[in-house]
Amino acid sequence: MARIGWRAEMGIEPTASLGIEHEALVEQPAHPVEQMDWRQAREMAGIRYLEAGELGAPAIVFLHGIGGGAAALARQLAHFGRDWRAIAWEMPGYAGSAPLPLVTMEALAATLAGFIETLGLERPVLVGHSLGGMVLQRLLVEAPQIARAVVLAQTSAAFGGRDPAWAEAFVAERLGPLDAGRSLAEMAPAAIAALVGEDADAEGVALARACLAATPESTYRDMVLAMPGFDLRAALGRIAVPTLVLSGSRDAQAPAAGGARMAALIPGARHVVIEGAGHLAYAERPLAFNAAIETFLRDVGEERAGG
């Protein structure tokens, strides 16, 4: 498989301690279909990713949000790569990953399933942030046993809840500046500043800004427009694996109260709130974010050993 390097245009250098390899799966030409099934998604997947850790270790896969990228999750890869095969994918259309001909939650979930199968990952832990968490929910509803455990971080089971005006405002807020001629690179500093909470980690915030600035505009538009109408609240009871719902106390995009309601709908789920964190807890509070996941996974392991 071909090696690919760090994205120089983002101005990000690899952290020496990560030991991350960048690989591209075999890229197939886009399939001319309006809807995709699981087989087609696997065949056309050309997903690039970062990873740390040993190939034979149990896998944990991180799924970034709409303005994110694998590079923004460097702190998670460094931490979990000590004991896990830690992987962060680039969602379709991001950083060299092949775009989808039609972006829907179903298509993204199908691509994720194909990515997991192509890498030969047997029931990995899956960690989805924001949009990545929505894609993960969609996958779990269709394949409840695909993971050994999941983390739904600062995400929602319903885009905009019961208020269509909120969804309309969300789309207008994110696409309006692009329609007016601004670039994501120009928007990134203010956009990221509006998402973070108090005393955010400067390096993590810088990585988040760089990832948003490097996101292709067409990809960003596709992802924004794929979210309205998403509502899996009635299906959350079908999630059949240990689940952690993570919230930030200062998150206005996916409020902690919504995280609590989501956890209540998932059998046996636990809910943890990271104090002071806005919407990007993995970047703002990497130590607290990683510790919450690590504690959850340790408890899950102990429960299985004791059971």
Phi and psi restraints in degrees (value plus and minus 20) as a CYANA .aco file:
   2 ALA   PHI     -95.3   -55.3
   2 ALA   PSI     120.7   160.7
   3 ARG   PHI    -108.0   -68.0
   3 ARG   PSI     123.6   163.6
   4 ILE   PHI    -147.6  -107.6
   4 ILE   PSI     133.4   173.4
   5 GLY   PHI    -117.6   -77.6
   5 GLY   PSI     157.1   197.1
   6 TRP   PHI     -83.7   -43.7
   6 TRP   PSI     129.3   169.3
   7 ARG   PHI     -98.3   -58.3
   7 ARG   PSI      85.3   125.3
   8 ALA   PHI     -83.5   -43.5
   8 ALA   PSI     -49.8    -9.8
   9 GLU   PHI     -87.4   -47.4
   9 GLU   PSI     -35.8     4.2
  10 MET   PHI    -107.7   -67.7
  10 MET   PSI     -31.6     8.4
  11 GLY   PHI      49.3    89.3
  11 GLY   PSI       8.9    48.9
  12 ILE   PHI    -131.7   -91.7
  12 ILE   PSI     109.0   149.0
  13 GLU   PHI    -119.4   -79.4
  13 GLU   PSI     126.9   166.9
  14 PRO   PHI     -85.6   -45.6
  14 PRO   PSI     121.8   161.8
  15 THR   PHI     -98.6   -58.6
  15 THR   PSI     104.2   144.2
  16 ALA   PHI     -78.8   -38.8
  16 ALA   PSI     -52.3   -12.3
  17 SER   PHI     -99.7   -59.7
  17 SER   PSI     -26.7    13.3
  18 LEU   PHI     -93.0   -53.0
  18 LEU   PSI     -61.0   -21.0
  19 GLY   PHI      44.7    84.7
  19 GLY   PSI      15.6    55.6
  20 ILE   PHI    -103.3   -63.3
  20 ILE   PSI     116.4   156.4
  21 GLU   PHI    -126.5   -86.5
  21 GLU   PSI     124.1   164.1
  22 HIS   PHI    -132.2   -92.2
  22 HIS   PSI     100.4   140.4
  23 GLU   PHI    -150.8  -110.8
  23 GLU   PSI     130.5   170.5
  24 ALA   PHI    -131.1   -91.1
  24 ALA   PSI     109.5   149.5
  25 LEU   PHI     -90.4   -50.4
  25 LEU   PSI     145.3   185.3
  26 VAL   PHI     -80.9   -40.9
  26 VAL   PSI     105.7   145.7
  27 GLU   PHI    -113.3   -73.3
  27 GLU   PSI     110.4   150.4
  28 GLN   PHI    -128.8   -88.8
  28 GLN   PSI     132.8   172.8
  29 PRO   PHI     -84.6   -44.6
  29 PRO   PSI     131.3   171.3
  30 ALA   PHI     -79.3   -39.3
  30 ALA   PSI     114.9   154.9
  31 HIS   PHI    -106.0   -66.0
  31 HIS   PSI     107.2   147.2
  32 PRO   PHI     -97.9   -57.9
  32 PRO   PSI      54.1    94.1
  33 VAL   PHI    -147.7  -107.7
  33 VAL   PSI     134.2   174.2
  34 GLU   PHI    -108.6   -68.6
  34 GLU   PSI     -53.5   -13.5
  35 GLN   PHI    -147.8  -107.8
  35 GLN   PSI     133.4   173.4
  36 MET   PHI    -144.2  -104.2
  36 MET   PSI     120.5   160.5
  37 ASP   PHI    -121.1   -81.1
  37 ASP   PSI     159.4   199.4
  38 TRP   PHI     -81.3   -41.3
  38 TRP   PSI     -59.2   -19.2
  39 ARG   PHI     -84.9   -44.9
  39 ARG   PSI     -65.7   -25.7
  40 GLN   PHI     -83.6   -43.6
  40 GLN   PSI     -59.6   -19.6
  41 ALA   PHI     -81.9   -41.9
  41 ALA   PSI     -60.9   -20.9
  42 ARG   PHI     -85.1   -45.1
  42 ARG   PSI     -61.0   -21.0
  43 GLU   PHI     -87.9   -47.9
  43 GLU   PSI     -51.2   -11.2
  44 MET   PHI    -120.0   -80.0
  44 MET   PSI     -20.9    19.1
  45 ALA   PHI     -86.8   -46.8
  45 ALA   PSI     107.3   147.3
  46 GLY   PHI    -150.8  -110.8
  46 GLY   PSI      46.8    86.8
  47 ILE   PHI    -115.0   -75.0
  47 ILE   PSI     109.9   149.9
  48 ARG   PHI    -119.7   -79.7
  48 ARG   PSI     132.0   172.0
  49 TYR   PHI    -175.3  -135.3
  49 TYR   PSI     143.8   183.8
  50 LEU   PHI    -133.1   -93.1
  50 LEU   PSI     128.3   168.3
  51 GLU   PHI    -168.9  -128.9
  51 GLU   PSI     137.6   177.6
  52 ALA   PHI    -160.7  -120.7
  52 ALA   PSI     133.7   173.7
  53 GLY   PHI      82.8   122.8
  53 GLY   PSI    -198.2  -158.2
  54 GLU   PHI    -105.9   -65.9
  54 GLU   PSI     122.0   162.0
  55 LEU   PHI     -81.5   -41.5
  55 LEU   PSI     -51.6   -11.6
  56 GLY   PHI    -105.6   -65.6
  56 GLY   PSI     -23.4    16.6
  57 ALA   PHI     -96.7   -56.7
  57 ALA   PSI     137.7   177.7
  58 PRO   PHI     -79.0   -39.0
  58 PRO   PSI     127.0   167.0
  59 ALA   PHI    -118.8   -78.8
  59 ALA   PSI     124.0   164.0
  60 ILE   PHI    -150.1  -110.1
  60 ILE   PSI     107.7   147.7
  61 VAL   PHI    -137.2   -97.2
  61 VAL   PSI     107.5   147.5
  62 PHE   PHI    -123.9   -83.9
  62 PHE   PSI     114.2   154.2
  63 LEU   PHI    -139.0   -99.0
  63 LEU   PSI      93.4   133.4
  64 HIS   PHI     -97.6   -57.6
  64 HIS   PSI     151.6   191.6
  65 GLY   PHI    -114.0   -74.0
  65 GLY   PSI    -187.0  -147.0
  66 ILE   PHI     -84.2   -44.2
  66 ILE   PSI     -57.8   -17.8
  67 GLY   PHI    -126.3   -86.3
  67 GLY   PSI      -4.0    36.0
  68 GLY   PHI    -119.0   -79.0
  68 GLY   PSI    -179.2  -139.2
  69 GLY   PHI     157.3   197.3
  69 GLY   PSI     147.8   187.8
  70 ALA   PHI     -80.0   -40.0
  70 ALA   PSI     -57.2   -17.2
  71 ALA   PHI     -82.7   -42.7
  71 ALA   PSI     -49.8    -9.8
  72 ALA   PHI     -87.8   -47.8
  72 ALA   PSI     -36.7     3.3
  73 LEU   PHI    -120.3   -80.3
  73 LEU   PSI       3.4    43.4
  74 ALA   PHI     -78.6   -38.6
  74 ALA   PSI     -57.9   -17.9
  75 ARG   PHI     -86.2   -46.2
  75 ARG   PSI     -54.6   -14.6
  76 GLN   PHI     -92.0   -52.0
  76 GLN   PSI     -60.8   -20.8
  77 LEU   PHI     -83.0   -43.0
  77 LEU   PSI     -63.0   -23.0
  78 ALA   PHI     -83.3   -43.3
  78 ALA   PSI     -61.6   -21.6
  79 HIS   PHI     -91.5   -51.5
  79 HIS   PSI     -73.7   -33.7
  80 PHE   PHI     -99.4   -59.4
  80 PHE   PSI     -37.8     2.2
  81 GLY   PHI     -85.8   -45.8
  81 GLY   PSI     -31.4     8.6
  82 ARG   PHI     -89.5   -49.5
  82 ARG   PSI     -54.1   -14.1
  83 ASP   PHI    -143.4  -103.4
  83 ASP   PSI     -31.1     8.9
  84 TRP   PHI    -145.9  -105.9
  84 TRP   PSI     143.5   183.5
  85 ARG   PHI    -105.0   -65.0
  85 ARG   PSI      77.9   117.9
  86 ALA   PHI    -113.6   -73.6
  86 ALA   PSI     104.8   144.8
  87 ILE   PHI    -148.4  -108.4
  87 ILE   PSI     117.8   157.8
  88 ALA   PHI    -145.6  -105.6
  88 ALA   PSI      97.5   137.5
  89 TRP   PHI    -106.0   -66.0
  89 TRP   PSI     138.5   178.5
  90 GLU   PHI    -117.8   -77.8
  90 GLU   PSI      95.4   135.4
  91 MET   PHI     -77.5   -37.5
  91 MET   PSI     133.5   173.5
  92 PRO   PHI     -69.5   -29.5
  92 PRO   PSI     111.0   151.0
  93 GLY   PHI      73.8   113.8
  93 GLY   PSI     -29.8    10.2
  94 TYR   PHI    -122.0   -82.0
  94 TYR   PSI     115.9   155.9
  95 ALA   PHI      26.7    66.7
  95 ALA   PSI      24.4    64.4
  96 GLY   PHI      74.8   114.8
  96 GLY   PSI     -30.4     9.6
  97 SER   PHI     -90.7   -50.7
  97 SER   PSI     120.5   160.5
  98 ALA   PHI     -82.3   -42.3
  98 ALA   PSI     112.7   152.7
  99 PRO   PHI     -93.2   -53.2
  99 PRO   PSI     139.2   179.2
 100 LEU   PHI    -110.7   -70.7
 100 LEU   PSI     127.8   167.8
 101 PRO   PHI     -88.5   -48.5
 101 PRO   PSI     -46.8    -6.8
 102 LEU   PHI    -163.0  -123.0
 102 LEU   PSI      98.0   138.0
 103 VAL   PHI    -113.6   -73.6
 103 VAL   PSI      93.5   133.5
 104 THR   PHI    -156.3  -116.3
 104 THR   PSI     144.2   184.2
 105 MET   PHI     -81.5   -41.5
 105 MET   PSI     -57.0   -17.0
 106 GLU   PHI     -85.2   -45.2
 106 GLU   PSI     -61.9   -21.9
 107 ALA   PHI     -87.3   -47.3
 107 ALA   PSI     -59.3   -19.3
 108 LEU   PHI     -85.3   -45.3
 108 LEU   PSI     -61.9   -21.9
 109 ALA   PHI     -84.9   -44.9
 109 ALA   PSI     -59.2   -19.2
 110 ALA   PHI     -83.9   -43.9
 110 ALA   PSI     -59.9   -19.9
 111 THR   PHI     -85.1   -45.1
 111 THR   PSI     -59.9   -19.9
 112 LEU   PHI     -82.4   -42.4
 112 LEU   PSI     -62.9   -22.9
 113 ALA   PHI     -80.1   -40.1
 113 ALA   PSI     -62.0   -22.0
 114 GLY   PHI     -86.1   -46.1
 114 GLY   PSI     -57.5   -17.5
 115 PHE   PHI     -82.3   -42.3
 115 PHE   PSI     -66.2   -26.2
 116 ILE   PHI     -81.1   -41.1
 116 ILE   PSI     -62.9   -22.9
 117 GLU   PHI     -89.2   -49.2
 117 GLU   PSI     -61.7   -21.7
 118 THR   PHI     -82.1   -42.1
 118 THR   PSI     -57.8   -17.8
 119 LEU   PHI     -99.2   -59.2
 119 LEU   PSI     -26.4    13.6
 120 GLY   PHI      50.6    90.6
 120 GLY   PSI      10.7    50.7
 121 LEU   PHI    -102.5   -62.5
 121 LEU   PSI     104.0   144.0
 122 GLU   PHI    -117.3   -77.3
 122 GLU   PSI      85.6   125.6
 123 ARG   PHI      27.6    67.6
 123 ARG   PSI      44.0    84.0
 124 PRO   PHI     -91.2   -51.2
 124 PRO   PSI     144.8   184.8
 125 VAL   PHI     -98.1   -58.1
 125 VAL   PSI     114.6   154.6
 126 LEU   PHI    -138.0   -98.0
 126 LEU   PSI     109.3   149.3
 127 VAL   PHI    -142.3  -102.3
 127 VAL   PSI      92.2   132.2
 128 GLY   PHI    -134.3   -94.3
 128 GLY   PSI     106.9   146.9
 129 HIS   PHI    -125.1   -85.1
 129 HIS   PSI     109.9   149.9
 130 SER   PHI      34.8    74.8
 130 SER   PSI    -137.3   -97.3
 131 LEU   PHI     -77.8   -37.8
 131 LEU   PSI     -57.5   -17.5
 132 GLY   PHI     -80.0   -40.0
 132 GLY   PSI     -53.9   -13.9
 133 GLY   PHI     -90.2   -50.2
 133 GLY   PSI     -52.1   -12.1
 134 MET   PHI     -89.5   -49.5
 134 MET   PSI     -62.7   -22.7
 135 VAL   PHI     -80.8   -40.8
 135 VAL   PSI     -61.4   -21.4
 136 LEU   PHI     -83.3   -43.3
 136 LEU   PSI     -62.2   -22.2
 137 GLN   PHI     -79.2   -39.2
 137 GLN   PSI     -64.2   -24.2
 138 ARG   PHI     -78.9   -38.9
 138 ARG   PSI     -62.1   -22.1
 139 LEU   PHI     -85.9   -45.9
 139 LEU   PSI     -63.3   -23.3
 140 LEU   PHI     -85.1   -45.1
 140 LEU   PSI     -53.6   -13.6
 141 VAL   PHI     -84.8   -44.8
 141 VAL   PSI     -56.0   -16.0
 142 GLU   PHI    -105.6   -65.6
 142 GLU   PSI     -49.9    -9.9
 143 ALA   PHI    -156.6  -116.6
 143 ALA   PSI      55.7    95.7
 144 PRO   PHI     -79.7   -39.7
 144 PRO   PSI     -43.9    -3.9
 145 GLN   PHI    -126.1   -86.1
 145 GLN   PSI      -3.2    36.8
 146 ILE   PHI     -90.9   -50.9
 146 ILE   PSI     -41.2    -1.2
 147 ALA   PHI    -140.8  -100.8
 147 ALA   PSI     137.9   177.9
 148 ARG   PHI    -104.5   -64.5
 148 ARG   PSI     -47.0    -7.0
 149 ALA   PHI    -184.4  -144.4
 149 ALA   PSI     137.2   177.2
 150 VAL   PHI    -157.1  -117.1
 150 VAL   PSI     132.6   172.6
 151 VAL   PHI    -144.0  -104.0
 151 VAL   PSI     101.2   141.2
 152 LEU   PHI    -124.2   -84.2
 152 LEU   PSI      81.8   121.8
 153 ALA   PHI    -123.4   -83.4
 153 ALA   PSI      97.4   137.4
 154 GLN   PHI      28.7    68.7
 154 GLN   PSI      34.8    74.8
 155 THR   PHI    -151.5  -111.5
 155 THR   PSI    -195.7  -155.7
 156 SER   PHI    -161.1  -121.1
 156 SER   PSI     131.1   171.1
 157 ALA   PHI    -107.1   -67.1
 157 ALA   PSI     -30.9     9.1
 158 ALA   PHI    -167.9  -127.9
 158 ALA   PSI     101.0   141.0
 159 PHE   PHI     -91.9   -51.9
 159 PHE   PSI      92.1   132.1
 160 GLY   PHI      62.1   102.1
 160 GLY   PSI     -20.4    19.6
 161 GLY   PHI      40.6    80.6
 161 GLY   PSI    -153.2  -113.2
 162 ARG   PHI    -118.8   -78.8
 162 ARG   PSI      -7.2    32.8
 163 ASP   PHI    -132.7   -92.7
 163 ASP   PSI      77.3   117.3
 164 PRO   PHI     -83.2   -43.2
 164 PRO   PSI     -46.1    -6.1
 165 ALA   PHI     -84.7   -44.7
 165 ALA   PSI     -53.8   -13.8
 166 TRP   PHI     -83.6   -43.6
 166 TRP   PSI     -64.8   -24.8
 167 ALA   PHI     -82.9   -42.9
 167 ALA   PSI     -61.6   -21.6
 168 GLU   PHI     -83.1   -43.1
 168 GLU   PSI     -61.6   -21.6
 169 ALA   PHI     -86.0   -46.0
 169 ALA   PSI     -57.9   -17.9
 170 PHE   PHI     -80.6   -40.6
 170 PHE   PSI     -68.7   -28.7
 171 VAL   PHI     -83.4   -43.4
 171 VAL   PSI     -64.4   -24.4
 172 ALA   PHI     -83.5   -43.5
 172 ALA   PSI     -60.5   -20.5
 173 GLU   PHI     -83.7   -43.7
 173 GLU   PSI     -57.3   -17.3
 174 ARG   PHI    -108.2   -68.2
 174 ARG   PSI     -53.1   -13.1
 175 LEU   PHI    -117.6   -77.6
 175 LEU   PSI     -41.6    -1.6
 176 GLY   PHI     -75.2   -35.2
 176 GLY   PSI     -69.4   -29.4
 177 PRO   PHI     -81.6   -41.6
 177 PRO   PSI     -56.4   -16.4
 178 LEU   PHI     -86.0   -46.0
 178 LEU   PSI     -61.6   -21.6
 179 ASP   PHI     -81.8   -41.8
 179 ASP   PSI     -50.0   -10.0
 180 ALA   PHI    -103.4   -63.4
 180 ALA   PSI     -20.5    19.5
 181 GLY   PHI      84.1   124.1
 181 GLY   PSI     -19.5    20.5
 182 ARG   PHI    -100.7   -60.7
 182 ARG   PSI     135.2   175.2
 183 SER   PHI    -120.1   -80.1
 183 SER   PSI     143.3   183.3
 184 LEU   PHI     -84.8   -44.8
 184 LEU   PSI     -52.8   -12.8
 185 ALA   PHI     -83.0   -43.0
 185 ALA   PSI     -58.4   -18.4
 186 GLU   PHI     -91.3   -51.3
 186 GLU   PSI     -54.5   -14.5
 187 MET   PHI     -99.2   -59.2
 187 MET   PSI     -45.6    -5.6
 188 ALA   PHI     -76.1   -36.1
 188 ALA   PSI     -67.8   -27.8
 189 PRO   PHI     -78.0   -38.0
 189 PRO   PSI     -68.9   -28.9
 190 ALA   PHI     -90.9   -50.9
 190 ALA   PSI     -56.8   -16.8
 191 ALA   PHI     -84.0   -44.0
 191 ALA   PSI     -64.8   -24.8
 192 ILE   PHI     -89.5   -49.5
 192 ILE   PSI     -60.3   -20.3
 193 ALA   PHI     -79.1   -39.1
 193 ALA   PSI     -54.3   -14.3
 194 ALA   PHI     -93.4   -53.4
 194 ALA   PSI     -37.7     2.3
 195 LEU   PHI    -113.2   -73.2
 195 LEU   PSI     -46.0    -6.0
 196 VAL   PHI    -107.5   -67.5
 196 VAL   PSI     140.2   180.2
 197 GLY   PHI    -114.3   -74.3
 197 GLY   PSI    -165.6  -125.6
 198 GLU   PHI    -108.5   -68.5
 198 GLU   PSI     123.7   163.7
 199 ASP   PHI      30.7    70.7
 199 ASP   PSI      27.6    67.6
 200 ALA   PHI     -92.0   -52.0
 200 ALA   PSI     126.9   166.9
 201 ASP   PHI     -81.3   -41.3
 201 ASP   PSI     103.1   143.1
 202 ALA   PHI     -84.6   -44.6
 202 ALA   PSI     -61.3   -21.3
 203 GLU   PHI     -86.5   -46.5
 203 GLU   PSI     -61.7   -21.7
 204 GLY   PHI     -83.4   -43.4
 204 GLY   PSI     -61.1   -21.1
 205 VAL   PHI     -85.6   -45.6
 205 VAL   PSI     -58.1   -18.1
 206 ALA   PHI     -83.5   -43.5
 206 ALA   PSI     -60.7   -20.7
 207 LEU   PHI     -83.5   -43.5
 207 LEU   PSI     -61.1   -21.1
 208 ALA   PHI     -82.6   -42.6
 208 ALA   PSI     -62.8   -22.8
 209 ARG   PHI     -81.7   -41.7
 209 ARG   PSI     -64.1   -24.1
 210 ALA   PHI     -83.4   -43.4
 210 ALA   PSI     -59.5   -19.5
 211 CYS   PHI     -85.9   -45.9
 211 CYS   PSI     -64.7   -24.7
 212 LEU   PHI     -82.9   -42.9
 212 LEU   PSI     -63.1   -23.1
 213 ALA   PHI     -81.8   -41.8
 213 ALA   PSI     -51.1   -11.1
 214 ALA   PHI    -109.4   -69.4
 214 ALA   PSI     -26.1    13.9
 215 THR   PHI     -87.6   -47.6
 215 THR   PSI     109.2   149.2
 216 PRO   PHI     -81.3   -41.3
 216 PRO   PSI     116.7   156.7
 217 GLU   PHI     -80.0   -40.0
 217 GLU   PSI     -60.0   -20.0
 218 SER   PHI     -82.8   -42.8
 218 SER   PSI     -59.3   -19.3
 219 THR   PHI     -84.9   -44.9
 219 THR   PSI     -66.3   -26.3
 220 TYR   PHI     -78.3   -38.3
 220 TYR   PSI     -65.6   -25.6
 221 ARG   PHI     -81.2   -41.2
 221 ARG   PSI     -65.4   -25.4
 222 ASP   PHI     -79.4   -39.4
 222 ASP   PSI     -62.4   -22.4
 223 MET   PHI     -88.8   -48.8
 223 MET   PSI     -61.2   -21.2
 224 VAL   PHI     -79.6   -39.6
 224 VAL   PSI     -65.1   -25.1
 225 LEU   PHI     -95.5   -55.5
 225 LEU   PSI     -33.9     6.1
 226 ALA   PHI    -101.3   -61.3
 226 ALA   PSI     -35.5     4.5
 227 MET   PHI    -103.0   -63.0
 227 MET   PSI     -58.9   -18.9
 228 PRO   PHI     -77.2   -37.2
 228 PRO   PSI     116.1   156.1
 229 GLY   PHI      75.1   115.1
 229 GLY   PSI     -31.6     8.4
 230 PHE   PHI     -88.2   -48.2
 230 PHE   PSI     104.0   144.0
 231 ASP   PHI    -178.2  -138.2
 231 ASP   PSI      84.7   124.7
 232 LEU   PHI    -136.0   -96.0
 232 LEU   PSI      -1.1    38.9
 233 ARG   PHI     -76.8   -36.8
 233 ARG   PSI     -60.6   -20.6
 234 ALA   PHI     -91.3   -51.3
 234 ALA   PSI     -35.4     4.6
 235 ALA   PHI    -123.8   -83.8
 235 ALA   PSI     -24.2    15.8
 236 LEU   PHI     -82.1   -42.1
 236 LEU   PSI     -47.7    -7.7
 237 GLY   PHI     -84.5   -44.5
 237 GLY   PSI     -32.0     8.0
 238 ARG   PHI    -106.8   -66.8
 238 ARG   PSI     -28.9    11.1
 239 ILE   PHI     -90.0   -50.0
 239 ILE   PSI     101.0   141.0
 240 ALA   PHI    -136.0   -96.0
 240 ALA   PSI       1.5    41.5
 241 VAL   PHI    -146.1  -106.1
 241 VAL   PSI     139.1   179.1
 242 PRO   PHI     -74.6   -34.6
 242 PRO   PSI     113.5   153.5
 243 THR   PHI    -152.7  -112.7
 243 THR   PSI     114.3   154.3
 244 LEU   PHI    -133.1   -93.1
 244 LEU   PSI     108.0   148.0
 245 VAL   PHI    -124.3   -84.3
 245 VAL   PSI     101.4   141.4
 246 LEU   PHI    -128.4   -88.4
 246 LEU   PSI     114.0   154.0
 247 SER   PHI    -149.6  -109.6
 247 SER   PSI     140.9   180.9
 248 GLY   PHI    -129.8   -89.8
 248 GLY   PSI     118.2   158.2
 249 SER   PHI     -87.8   -47.8
 249 SER   PSI     -41.1    -1.1
 250 ARG   PHI    -128.7   -88.7
 250 ARG   PSI      -0.6    39.4
 251 ASP   PHI    -105.6   -65.6
 251 ASP   PSI      93.1   133.1
 252 ALA   PHI    -109.6   -69.6
 252 ALA   PSI     -35.7     4.3
 253 GLN   PHI    -101.8   -61.8
 253 GLN   PSI     -61.9   -21.9
 254 ALA   PHI    -152.6  -112.6
 254 ALA   PSI      57.5    97.5
 255 PRO   PHI     -77.7   -37.7
 255 PRO   PSI     131.6   171.6
 256 ALA   PHI     -79.2   -39.2
 256 ALA   PSI     -52.9   -12.9
 257 ALA   PHI     -82.4   -42.4
 257 ALA   PSI     -58.2   -18.2
 258 GLY   PHI     -87.9   -47.9
 258 GLY   PSI     -55.9   -15.9
 259 GLY   PHI     -82.5   -42.5
 259 GLY   PSI     -59.3   -19.3
 260 ALA   PHI     -84.1   -44.1
 260 ALA   PSI     -61.1   -21.1
 261 ARG   PHI     -85.9   -45.9
 261 ARG   PSI     -59.2   -19.2
 262 MET   PHI     -81.9   -41.9
 262 MET   PSI     -67.6   -27.6
 263 ALA   PHI     -80.0   -40.0
 263 ALA   PSI     -55.5   -15.5
 264 ALA   PHI     -87.2   -47.2
 264 ALA   PSI     -41.5    -1.5
 265 LEU   PHI    -111.7   -71.7
 265 LEU   PSI     -30.2     9.8
 266 ILE   PHI    -123.7   -83.7
 266 ILE   PSI     102.1   142.1
 267 PRO   PHI     -74.0   -34.0
 267 PRO   PSI     101.8   141.8
 268 GLY   PHI      54.5    94.5
 268 GLY   PSI     -14.1    25.9
 269 ALA   PHI     -89.9   -49.9
 269 ALA   PSI     131.1   171.1
 270 ARG   PHI    -134.4   -94.4
 270 ARG   PSI     134.8   174.8
 271 HIS   PHI    -144.9  -104.9
 271 HIS   PSI     108.9   148.9
 272 VAL   PHI    -146.3  -106.3
 272 VAL   PSI     113.9   153.9
 273 VAL   PHI    -129.3   -89.3
 273 VAL   PSI     107.1   147.1
 274 ILE   PHI    -112.1   -72.1
 274 ILE   PSI      92.1   132.1
 275 GLU   PHI     -84.8   -44.8
 275 GLU   PSI     115.8   155.8
 276 GLY   PHI      64.0   104.0
 276 GLY   PSI     -31.6     8.4
 277 ALA   PHI    -102.9   -62.9
 277 ALA   PSI     120.6   160.6
 278 GLY   PHI    -107.1   -67.1
 278 GLY   PSI    -157.9  -117.9
 279 HIS   PHI    -104.3   -64.3
 279 HIS   PSI     -31.2     8.8
 280 LEU   PHI    -137.5   -97.5
 280 LEU   PSI      36.1    76.1
 281 ALA   PHI     -78.5   -38.5
 281 ALA   PSI     -55.3   -15.3
 282 TYR   PHI     -80.1   -40.1
 282 TYR   PSI     -50.6   -10.6
 283 ALA   PHI    -113.8   -73.8
 283 ALA   PSI     -58.0   -18.0
 284 GLU   PHI     -95.9   -55.9
 284 GLU   PSI     -60.8   -20.8
 285 ARG   PHI    -151.9  -111.9
 285 ARG   PSI      43.0    83.0
 286 PRO   PHI     -80.2   -40.2
 286 PRO   PSI     -56.9   -16.9
 287 LEU   PHI     -85.9   -45.9
 287 LEU   PSI     -64.9   -24.9
 288 ALA   PHI     -88.4   -48.4
 288 ALA   PSI     -60.0   -20.0
 289 PHE   PHI     -81.8   -41.8
 289 PHE   PSI     -70.0   -30.0
 290 ASN   PHI     -83.8   -43.8
 290 ASN   PSI     -59.9   -19.9
 291 ALA   PHI     -84.8   -44.8
 291 ALA   PSI     -59.2   -19.2
 292 ALA   PHI     -82.8   -42.8
 292 ALA   PSI     -62.1   -22.1
 293 ILE   PHI     -88.4   -48.4
 293 ILE   PSI     -63.7   -23.7
 294 GLU   PHI     -81.8   -41.8
 294 GLU   PSI     -63.2   -23.2
 295 THR   PHI     -82.5   -42.5
 295 THR   PSI     -64.0   -24.0
 296 PHE   PHI     -79.2   -39.2
 296 PHE   PSI     -67.7   -27.7
 297 LEU   PHI     -87.3   -47.3
 297 LEU   PSI     -55.9   -15.9
 298 ARG   PHI     -84.3   -44.3
 298 ARG   PSI     -63.8   -23.8
 299 ASP   PHI     -83.6   -43.6
 299 ASP   PSI     -60.3   -20.3
 300 VAL   PHI     -82.7   -42.7
 300 VAL   PSI     -63.3   -23.3
 301 GLY   PHI     -81.9   -41.9
 301 GLY   PSI     -60.9   -20.9
 302 GLU   PHI     -87.4   -47.4
 302 GLU   PSI     -59.0   -19.0
 303 GLU   PHI     -83.6   -43.6
 303 GLU   PSI     -60.8   -20.8
 304 ARG   PHI     -87.7   -47.7
 304 ARG   PSI     -59.7   -19.7
 305 ALA   PHI     -84.8   -44.8
 305 ALA   PSI     -58.0   -18.0
 306 GLY   PHI     -98.4   -58.4
 306 GLY   PSI     -40.3    -0.3
